[in-house]
Amino acid sequence: MNIILFGPPGAGKGTQASLIQAEYSIPHLSTGNIFRAAIKNETPLGIKVKGILDAGELVPDKTVVDIIAEELKDPKYDKGCIFDGFPRTVVQAQEFDAILATKGQKVDAFVVLVVSEDELIRRILSRGEGRSDDTVEMAKNRLKVYHNETEPVQNYYTTMGLAQEIDGIGSVEEIFDRIKDALSN
Ligand code: AMP
């Protein structure tokens, strides 16, 4: 099963994706984690994307899609995956469909975590992970980028009849229960 966990920065995608991974025994793929690891290890990819992440902007579609295409060749994804932070543009979503089609797969579920803007900023700033993109200005920019470039991805999957909105306010367990309900539909 290929599940996209969707929502703005600070919505809790990473936390919930880890729980889904454990519950459904399918791997979790976070493009943000891939980029942060590359930056930490100072790989060519990391050097290329560091400024982009620090500014809260999006990494170019081609770079992201190439990484996903390469990663999904690993047989560990044969039974599907939970995607967190990808796709973030409609172009990425379209390319993603094409990649999955070559594997005889498709997106099976698109779950949107809905959280108000004030709560998102509060969460991003209190996350305390020391991420270099976690400042007020950057948080606001990441939300702006989300509205402009990423939100249209939800319409894309709504048109395909896949989008399910989940209330993203509550305890981690409550939200996880809602996600499990949505996935069982
Ligand atoms: P995240 O951990 O998902 O919030 O991602 C952190 C940062 O990585 C984002 O603010 C972007 O700069 C970059 N990033 C992660 N995933 C993508 C993606 N699918 N497309 C473009 N940029 C991305």
Boltz pocket constraint, residues with backbone or C-beta under 6 A from the ligand:
constraints:
  - pocket:
      binder: B
      contacts: [[A, 9], [A, 31], [A, 32], [A, 33], [A, 35], [A, 52], [A, 53], [A, 56], [A, 57], [A, 58], [A, 59], [A, 60], [A, 64], [A, 84], [A, 85], [A, 86], [A, 87], [A, 88], [A, 89], [A, 92], [A, 133], [A, 142]]
      max_distance: 6.0
